[in-house]
């Protein structure tokens, strides 16, 4: 199961995702997959997440909230 979410382009050559959108999409995908498999979400021991390339996000250890939007693989900030 997969779910798309919006790309954010704050400047030319930059591409980000809202980390909360990533978390919400995983939560919704797990719920849909469990429903389809007819199992309870609490019975799932682990999940795997794959994407096309690299996306990086930093979370605050104390609050569990993201410190910034996720920097997406097609972001050009580190090109040079």
C-alpha positions in Angstrom: 0.0 0.0 0.0 1.2 3.5 -0.7 0.1 7.1 -0.3 1.3 10.2 -1.9 1.8 13.5 -0.2 2.7 17.0 -1.4 6.2 18.2 -2.4 7.3 21.5 -0.9 9.5 23.8 -3.0 10.6 26.6 -0.6 13.2 27.9 -3.1 14.4 27.0 -6.6 16.2 23.7 -6.5 15.0 22.8 -3.0 12.5 20.0 -2.4 11.1 19.0 1.0 8.3 17.0 2.6 6.4 17.7 5.8 7.5 15.0 8.2 4.1 14.8 9.8 2.7 13.9 6.3 5.2 11.1 6.2 4.1 9.8 9.6 0.4 10.1 8.7 0.9 8.3 5.5 2.6 5.4 7.2 -0.1 5.2 9.9 -2.8 5.2 7.2 -1.0 2.6 5.1 -0.6 0.3 8.0 -4.2 0.6 8.9 -5.3 -0.1 5.3 -2.9 -3.1 5.0 -4.1 -4.6 8.3 -7.7 -4.2 7.2 -7.0 -5.9 3.9 -5.1 -8.7 5.7 -7.8 -9.0 8.3 -5.3 -8.6 11.2 -5.2 -6.1 14.2 -2.7 -3.3 14.0 -1.4 -4.4 17.5 -0.4 -7.7 16.0 2.1 -6.1 13.6 5.7 -6.5 15.0 7.5 -4.5 12.4 7.1 -2.6 9.1 9.4 -1.8 6.2 9.5 1.6 4.5 11.1 2.1 1.1 11.4 5.1 -1.1 13.1 5.9 -4.4 16.2 7.6 -3.0 17.3 9.3 0.2 15.2 11.6 2.3 16.5 13.0 5.6 14.6 14.4 8.6 15.8 15.2 12.1 13.4 14.7 15.1 13.7 16.4 18.5 14.6 13.7 21.0 12.6 15.3 23.8 9.4 16.3 22.0 9.3 13.8 19.2 8.6 16.6 16.8 10.5 17.3 13.6 13.0 20.1 13.7 12.5 20.9 10.0 10.9 19.6 6.9 12.4 16.5 5.4 15.1 17.2 2.8 14.1 15.0 -0.2 16.4 13.1 -2.5 15.9 15.6 -5.4 16.9 18.6 -3.4 19.9 20.3 -4.9 21.3 22.1 -1.9 24.3 19.8 -1.6 25.0 19.6 -5.4 28.3 21.6 -5.2 
